[in-house]
Amino acid sequence: MMKSLKYISSIFTLLLLFACGNNEDQHTATEYSISADEVMLTQDQYKSANIQTGKLTTRKIGDVITANGNLNVPPQQMVSVSVPIPGFVKSTSMLEGAYVKRGQVLAVLQNLDYVQIQQDYLEIKSQYEFAEKDYTRQQLLAEENVNAEKALQQSKANFQTLRAKYKGLESKLKLMNIDPAAIVDGNITSSINVYASISGYISNVNVNVGQYVSPNDVLFRIVNTEHLHVELTVFEKDISKLQEGQNVRFTLANGTKERNATVHLIGREISKDRTVLVHCHLENEDTKLLPGMFLKAHIQTNEAEAYALPESAIVRFEGNNYVFIEEKVVDETYYYKMKKVETGSSDRGYISISLTPTIDQESNIVLNGGYAILAKLKNNEEGSDHGH
């Protein structure tokens, strides 16, 4: 609707522009026969209308599915950081938006329970090593028929029990980022480090110094924006047109820059609002983009070679589509004829055109300034009506 108003406004403006040239045009019309769908422009009118002409071209034109969506990251590129053992936050310097590398210290936690776990580990380790030697000795005795079978079984059970406790505490220490070998050397600590498991940006900081945190608490969230993808919501009626590998053009909300992506995965479940989620990969990664940004996308489907013109070449008037053909140029006077055209799909500023006996690849078509010529044509018709 806004485009139509804009075009109508342009026509009336140009009517005023060309009105002053009526007398000269009527004089020229007596020298050349002009039909009702033809119009001629003087050199000055031609320049002021910024007329540009060209030929039909062939382009890949397809149907377009419009969809809304947002930017997101794969699950493996977004990490929630928590701790396996409760503790108090001793220190942290993290702020939202800060970039961290994998293995970088995010925070230091402190708790006397950490000391107890390390002491338990050393005790169990000693008992386990003793039990291991005892079990080996009992096996040798059993081979020589020196000891009873019961003593061997009891030694084996004790060894296996202590081994399970030893391995369990060792795993717990590793989860706490404490090196078991350092404990054996006597380096028992009451604090543990919390490390970044991926490189990326801190998107959430949920702790402060002195705060008590448990395994249920998320201390930080890290997002790696190097592999963002586009998630589109496509209506059920359009799903049959989608295929993996189709081109996608999108712009961010309140943005003008057009970016490209490719359909990668098509959801297999229809939601309650009768839509399907479509996953697309970006053509060019951009770390400045952020997860959650809203966007509008155009998915190109059923692409095929077609004759096409820039959309600026199409003049829409009274419910029909027209183009102007430059017929001749005589004595710096330009002659154009209005031709009705059948248009098809539009894509990236171009629209497909059906060839007709009067419009072919050799036709010199007005690509820009068509509405100015239409204004001149209608101005001539009004002048003729007043003359009658």
Salt bridges, closest charged atoms under 4 A:
ASP25 OD2 - LYS376 NZ 2.67
GLU31 OE2 - HIS27 NE2 3.57
GLU129 OE2 - LYS125 NZ 2.45
ASP134 OD1 - ARG137 NH2 2.55
GLU170 OE1 - LYS167 NZ 3.95
GLU231 OE2 - HIS229 NE2 3.04
GLU236 OE1 - ARG274 NE 3.01
ASP238 OD2 - LYS237 NZ 3.21
ASP238 OD1 - LYS241 NZ 3.59
GLU258 OE2 - ARG249 NH1 3.18
ASP286 OD2 - ARG259 NH1 3.17
GLU303 OE2 - ARG348 NH2 3.34
ASP347 OD1 - ARG249 NH2 2.98
ASP347 OD2 - ARG348 NH2 3.04
GLU381 OE1 - LYS378 NZ 3.36
